Amino acid sequence: MPRNTDLFDLIKSMTPAEKRQLRLSAGSRADDSNYLQLFDAIDAQEEYDEGAIKGHFADKAFVRQLHVTKNYLWRQIMKCLRPRYGAASRQHEIRELIVEAEILYDRELFDQCRRILDKAENLAREFECFAELLSVLSWQRKLTIQLSTVGNNRNLLLDVIGQENELLHVLLNLNDYNRLSAGIYDTLDRERANPDDPEVRRELAMLESADQALSLNARILYYYAAQTYAFFQNRHDQACEAIEAKIAMLEGRPRYIREYPRVYVTTLTNYAAVLLHLKRYDKLEATLQRIRELPEELRWKERSPTMVKVLLQTYNLELEMYRDRGLNKRGLALQEETTALLNRYRVSAARDYHILFAYQYAYLHFRQGAFNEALEQLNMMFSFGKETERIHVAAYGHMLRLLIYFELGHITVLKYSIESYRRYINKRAAPMLFEREILRFFARICQAPPDDYNSILHELWHKLFDSADGMAAEHADHFALFNDYLNIRQWLGERLDILSRPAA
């Protein structure tokens, strides 16, 4: 049963061809079908509004049990999509071959049965479809036992059993690397607490060589864990080497990339994020360009959620690069392009990206001194709501708005913004460090005459930066995240320099 906006989201993910196929599946009764009328009504909405749906169908009997029609529509859509996705799945192809082998086995066409099973085995091994491979080996064992009545197939049977045992060993190895990669941050924490913990030492021993990973999927997990461990040990070159080795390994398996493109794309986007952190901008620009070539190269459908997310990620990383480098004009030059992208894929694009891009452009405008344009972007950001998985971005938006009102000299509006920000902080379980300190600073500014601004700014600078036990030094990791999105140190330094200059 679909919940909340599940049905709306499913409908909006469909291509025009898929929607047409759904209508065709209803046949001659399409115009009278309750579920298709509901489909058209939901498809016409920009945001899901169940009240509007009920009002639209107020004279229809089915609206009294709308959940029943919604559930039926959801099942019909899935029924319509299933053949296309089943045919495109390598696992489905192998399972179909196993069904064919079973048919041939029942008809005692054993030679044909073996050829089909051999084809299924080759596919399962190439694409590491281990669950399907177990089924194939089970049928090969059954076929070998059946043929043993004709001749001595003892060695063949033992060979199949040996392959099953080997596959189970590979699966256990894959499971070990799944656990390692899923828990690598926990491993880092436990190592810091007790470096001699035997379990920690065992887990870290698995990172000594990729040769210990017995399958491609296990090596993918190995490289992820190795890159993460090296990165948080500040061995950045080693982290990059791990990602680059993973990329090279995948690029050596082009058929695997086409079958499982997300693995390759995720690896490239992780690499781009690491390059951004390390300020290796030349490599970053080349990597972003490579990622943007993938949708066409891999022939993803235009509105594929994966394709949309990939494109949005690359632009967000590019904007972060320009922001970090102070290339504000180059960043702002992307605004028209990214706005068109967001509007084109409005439903597919996660709301978080609307919020992220609005903040990015607000900050770039702020750095250019275009304060009104920056406020316009912040207002757009808040129009998408303050609830976001990227909770820090909403907080930065509040802080940036305070800076802008201060720069504009709008002290009365600044007072209201402080109260709004304070209410926002009080609703959150764990405000970021520095937030309350900055609020206190601006509250003092609102009460002080302009002649006192310089001394108040100096006090904030001293509290944050101007001592070994300042907040930035004491909480370096937290401040690095804070300063990445809103460079308060840069702003304070510029303001103090301006205020300390003699009047002309």
N, C-alpha and C positions, 0 to 999 in steps of 0.2 A: 504494500500500500504506500503510495507516494505521500510524503509529509511536506507541509509548509510549501516551499517554492520548488520542490523536486520536479513536479510535472512541468512547471513553467520553464525551469532550467533545461530540462530534457528537450522540450519543444524548440527552445531557442538555439539549442546545439545542432539542430537538424539542418541539412542543406536543402535547397529548393527541390533537388531531385528526390530526396528522401521524403519530403512533404508530399510531393506529387505521387510517389509510390504508395503512401498511406491512403490517399484519397482513392487511388485506383483499386486498392485492395478492398474497398467497401463496395465496389461494383455499382450496379444501377440504383442502389438505395442510398447513395452517398448524400443526396440532398436532404433526406429525411432522417439521417442518422444523428441521434443525440450526441454521440461522442465526437463526431466530426464537427458539429456545430460548436461544441465546447472547444474543440481544437482550434477552430478558426478564431473564436473569441479570445482565447488565451494568446494565440500567435499575434494578434493585433495589438496586444498591450506592450508598452515599453517596460513597465514594472508590474509585477503581479499584484492584482487587486481583487481579492475574492469577493468583496462587497459589490464591486462593479459587475462582476460576473453574475452574481445572484440577482442584481437589479436588472441586468440585460435579459435574463431568462426567467423573470418573475412569473410569466404566464405559462411556463413549461412545467409539467409534472415532475420531470427528473430533478429539478433544482431542489426539491424537498429532500432528496437523498443524493446531493451533489457528490459526496465522497465516493458513492458507488460508481457513478459515471466517470469520475476522475480516475479511479482505480482501473476501470475497464479500458479507458483511453490509454493509460500508462502501459497496460499489458499489450494492447494492440500496436503501440509504437514499438515496443521491444520485439514483438513478433515480426514486425515489418523490418526492423534493423538486423535481426539475428542472422538471416541467410547471408547478408553481405559481409558481416563481420566473421561469421563462421568460415566462409569461403576464403577470407583473407588471412585466416589464422593458420600458422604452420602446425600447431597442435591439432587443429581440426582436420587438416589434411592427413596427418598421420593416423588420427582416429578413424577417419574414413577408410584408409588403407587397411586398418585392422579389421574393420567390418567386412571389407571385401575378402580378406584372408579367411575370415570365419565362414563366409558363404562358400568359398572354394573348398575349405576343409570339410564342411558338411556334405559337399557333393563328391568328396574323395578325389578332387582334382589337386593332388598334393604337390605336383611340380609347379603349377601356377600359384598355389598357395605360398610356397617357399619363395618364389620370385617377388611376390607382393610383400612378403614379410622382410625380405632383404632390402627392398626399396624403402620400406617404412623405417627399418633400422638405420639405413644411411642418413635419412633425413633427421631422425631423432638424435643421432650422434652429432651431425653437423651443427644443429641448432640447440643442442643440449636440452632437448625436451625429455628430461629424465623420467618423469612419470609415465609418459607414453612409451619410452624405451623399455621400462620394466614390463609393460603389457606386451610389447613386441617379443621380448625374450621369453616371456611366459608362453606365448603361442608357439615360439620356435621349439621350446622344450616339449610342449604337447605334441607338436608335429613330429619331432624326433622320436618320441616314445611310440607314436602310432606307426612310424616307418620301421621301428625296431622289430616288428613282427615279420617284416620282409627280409631283413638282414641284420647283421651285427652293427648297431649304431651306438655302442657303449661309449666310444671315445667322443663322438659328436655330442652325446647327451652330457658327458662330463664337461665338455667345452662350454656348452650353454650354461650349465650350472656355475661354472667358473666365471663366466661373464656376468651373471647375476650377482655373484659375490663381489666382484670387482666394482660393479655399479653401485652396490650398497656402500662400499668403502668410499667411493667418490661422493656419494650423497652425504655421508657422515662428515667428510672433509668440507663439503660445501656448507653444511650446517654449522660447523665450527667457525668458518669465516663469516657466516651470517651473524652469529653471536658476537664475534669480535668487532665487526664493523658497526653493528647496532649499539654496542656498548663501549665504543672507543673513548668517549668522553668520561665515562665512569672509570675506565681503566686508567686514564690520565689522573683523575682525582685520587684513585686508590694508590697509584704509584707515588704521588706527592705525599700522601699520608704515611705510606709504609713501602719503601722501594724494595724491601726484601720479601714482600708477600709472595708465597710460592705460586698462587694463582695468577698474580700479576706477571711474574716472571715467565710463566707458561704462555700467557697471552702475548707478551711482547716477543717471545721466541718465535711466534708465528709470523712476525714481521721481518725476520732476518733474511728471507729470500722468497721471491715469487715462485720458485720451484716447488715449494711446499704446498702450494695451491694446485689441486689436481684437475681442475677444469677451468674453462674460460670464465665462467660465472664466478668461480671462487677467486680467480686472479683479479677480476674486476673489483671484488670486495677487498681483496688484499691491498690493491693500490689505493683504494679509497681510505682504508684504515692507515696505511703507511703515510699517505700524504697528510692526513689529519694529525697524526701523532708527530710527524716531523715539524709541521707548521706551528703547533702549540709548544714545541720544544725550541722554537725560534731557529730551527734549522731550515731556513726558507729555501735555500738552493736545493736541498734534499727533497723538500716538499714538491718543488717544481719538477724535479727529475722524476718523481713518482707519477705525477700527473702526465708528464710528457711520455713516459714509458707506457702508460695506460692508453693514451691517444694513439701512439704508434701501434700498439697491439690491436686495437680495434680497427684502425685503418688497414691493417693487414687482413681483416675479415670483412670485406665490403658487403657480402651477402648477409652477414650477421647484422651489420649496421642497418641495412634496408629492412630487415625483419624486426629489429628492436632499436629504432632510431633514438628513442628517448635516452638510452644508456649513453650513446655517443654525444648527444646534444647536452645532456646534463654534465658530462665530463668537460666539455668545452666551456660551458658557462661557469663551472666551478674554477676552471683554469683562469678564465677572464677575471673572476672575482679576486683570485689570489694575485694575479698580475697587477690589478688595481691597488690592492693593499700594499704591494711591494713597490709601487710607482714605476713599474716597467712598462711605460706607456706605448712604446713602439710595438712591442709584442702584443699588447692589449688591443691596439687598433687593428692589427692584422687578424687577431683571433675573433674580434667582433665582426669583421668583414666576412670571415670564414663561416661564422654561425649564420649570418644573414643569407648566405648562399644556399643553405641547407634545405629550406622549404621547397624551392624549385628543384634542387638536385634530387631530393628524396620523394618528390611528387606528392607532398602532403596536400590534402584537400584544403581549399582556401580558408575555410573557417575552422579548421582543426584547432581545438583548444591548445594543443601542444605548439602548433605553429604560432598562434597569437601570443602565447606566453613567452616563447623564445624571442620573438621580435621585440616585445615590450622589455624583456630583461636586457637585451643588448642596448636599447636606447637609454634605459635607466643607468646602466654601467657607463655608457658614454657621457651622460650628463654628470655623473659623479666624477668622472675623469676631468671634465672641463671645470667643474666646481673646484676640485682639488688643485688644479693648475692655475686657477685664476683666469681661465679663458672664458670669461663671462659672455662675450659677444658670440663666440662659437657655439656655446651652449644655447643661447637664446635663438640662434639661427635654426635650431632644430624644432622650435616650438610649433610652427605651422605643420611640419611633417608629423610630429607625434600627436598633435591634436587631430589631424585627419585620420591617423591610425586608430586612435581611441574611438573616434566617432564611427569609423567604418566597422569596427568590431566591438561596438558598445556593450553588447550582451556578453560576448565571449571574454572580453577583457575583465580581469578581476578588478573590483572596486578599489582595491589597494593600489593599483597602478594609477588610477585617476588621482588618488590622494598623493602618491609619491611624486608624480610628474608636476602636479600643482605646487607642491612644496619646492621641488627643484627649481622651477622657474621663478617662484617667489624669491628664493634666496639669490638667484642670479640677478634678478632685477634689483634686489636690495643692494648687492655689491656694486651695481652700476649706478646707484643713487636714484634709481627710478622707483621711488617709494610708493606712489599711487598704483603703479602697475603691479608692484609686489603685493600690496593689499588686495588688489583685484584677484590675484592668484590664490591668496590665502582664503578669501571669501569663497572662492570656488572649491577649495579643498575642504573647508568646513561644511559646505553644502552637501557633500557626500557623507556627512556624519562623522562623529569623532570616534565611533567604535571601529577599530581596525586591528588586524593582527599585528600591524607594525605600530604598536602603541607609542613608541618613541617619536615617530614622525608627527603625530598629533601634538605631542608635547613640544617639539621643536617649533611647530607652527604657532603655538601660543607664545613661546618665547620670542620668536621672530617678530610677531605682531607688536610686542612690547617695545622692542628695539626701534621699530618703524615709527610708532607713535612718539617715542622720545626724540627721534631724529626730526620729525615734523613739528615738534613743539606742541603737540596736542595733549597737554597734560590732563585735561578733564576726561578725554576719551581713554587715556592711559589708565586712569583710576578705575574706570568700568572694566577695562580689559584685565586688570590685576584681579578684580573680584571674580570675573569669569574664569580666569586661569586657576584661582584658588579653589573654586568649586570643583573644577575639573580634577585637580590634584586630590582633593578630599574623597572623590569617588573611586580613586584607584587604590589598589591594595599596597603597591610598593612604588612610590614616586622615585624618579631618578635622583641621584645625588646632584647637587648644585641647584635643583629647581627651587627649593624653598629659599636658598641663599639669594638667588636672583630675584625672587619675588620680594624679599625683604629690601633688597637694593632699590628696586623701582618704587616700592612703597615710600621709602625715604625720599627719593627724588620728587615724588608728588607733593611732599610736605615742605620741601626746601626751596629757597630762592635760587635762581640760576647761578648766582655767584658762588653757591656752595657745591655745585655739581662736581667741580674738579676734585675737591677733597673727598666727596662720597665715592667718586670713581676710583680714586687712589686707594681708598679703604677696601673696595671690592677687589682691586688688583692684588693688593697685599694678601688678602684673605685667600684668594684663589691661587696665586702664582708666586708671590714675592718672598717665599721662604721655603726652607727645606721641608717644613711640616705643613705647607699650604695644602689646600684640598686637592689641587691637581697632582701634587707629588704623592700625597697619601693614598689617593685613589686613582692611580695612573691608568689602569685598564678602563675604568668607568669614564674617566675624562677623555680618553682617546675616542671612545664611541660618541660621546657628547660633542667633542670638538670636530669630529668628522662631518657632522651634519650642520652644526652651527658654530663657527669659529669665534667663540666669545673672546678668546685671547687676542685675536687679530682686531676685532672691533674695539675692545677696551684700549689696546695700544694706540689705535688710530684716534680714538676720542681724546685720550690723554695728551697726545701730541698736538691735536687741534686746540684743546683748551689751554695748553701751556704756552702757546705762541703769543707774543705781545700783540696788542691791538694795533691795527694799521693806522 
